C-alpha cells in the first residue's frame, strides 16, 4: 500500500477527517496543510486505519476534540493586567538567561 493511501480507513474516519479539514480551511489554513492536520488528528484519536483481527477494536478517545475549545480560551479569559505582568516576567527571565549565557 503506497503512502497516503486512505483505503485502510473506515467511512466514519474519512468523514471525520473531511469535517476537521473543513474547519481548518474556514480558519484560513491552506488546503494541503488542513488535510495533513485532519488526518493527523484522526490518527491520534483512533490509532490509524481499521485493523483486522480479534480484539483489535478500541473506542476512540476523542481527546483532541475535547481539548479544542479549552486550549485557545484560557489566555483570552485572563484579565489584561495578569497577561501583561506574565509577559513582563517572561521577558525578564529571558533577558536574565541571555546575560548568564554570555559569561
Secondary structure, 3 states (H helix, E strand, C coil): CCCCCCCCCCHHHHHHHHHHHHHHHHCCCCHHHHHHHHHHHHHHHHCCCCCCCCCCCCCCCCHHHHHHHHHHHHHHHCCHHHHHHHHHHHHHHHHHHHHHHHC
